[in-house]
Amino acid sequence: LIVNPELGIFTGEIDLSSYADSDGYPEMSQMVLYETKVYLAIQRLSRTSAQNNWPPADYSLLLEIDTITDRVLQEYKLQSTNPIFLKKTEIFGEPHIVLNTPARMGFNFATDGGIEAFHLRT
C-alpha cells in the first residue's frame, strides 16, 4: 500500500507479486527512506517447507522505489538471504543501508549469513 503519512490515508498500491518465490509471496521485511526513494527488503521465504519454519528461498532482494512516481526503479540481489534488519547510517561519511542477513531462521546456522552495506549514492 502507498500511504500519505501526513493525512494517514492510503493513496494507492504497488504490485510486488513478481518478486515472490514459488509460494507466491515476496515476504517484505523492512524499509528505509532516503531522499525520495524507499528501499524495501524482500525476504522470499518458502512457506511450503516440510519443516514449516519458512526458510529463505534461493535469494533475497533490496528494491529501490521512487516515492514520486510510486514505481520500482531497481532491484538488487543480495549476497545472503533473509534480510531482517535495515538501518540507514554513514560509513566513512557516505550514506549507506546496512542489512543483517542471517540466512536461516534461528541461531543454529550462524555461518551462512552476514552483514551487507549498500551505498545509497552509487
Stockholm file with secondary structure:
# STOCKHOLM 1.0

chainA/1-122         LIVNPELGIFTGEIDLSSYADSDGYPEMSQMVLYETKVYLAIQRLSRTSAQNNWPPADYSLLLEIDTITDRVLQEYKLQSTNPIFLKKTEIFGEPHIVLNTPARMGFNFATDGGIEAFHLRT
#=GR chainA/1-122 SS CEEETTTTEEEECCCCGGGCCTTSCCCEEEEEEETTEEEEEECCBCTTCTTSSCCBCSCCEEEEEETTTTEEEEEEECSSSCCCEEEEEEETTEEEEEEEECSSSSSTTTTSCEEEEEESCC
#=GC SS_cons         CEEETTTTEEEECCCCGGGCCTTSCCCEEEEEEETTEEEEEECCBCTTCTTSSCCBCSCCEEEEEETTTTEEEEEEECSSSCCCEEEEEEETTEEEEEEEECSSSSSTTTTSCEEEEEESCC
//
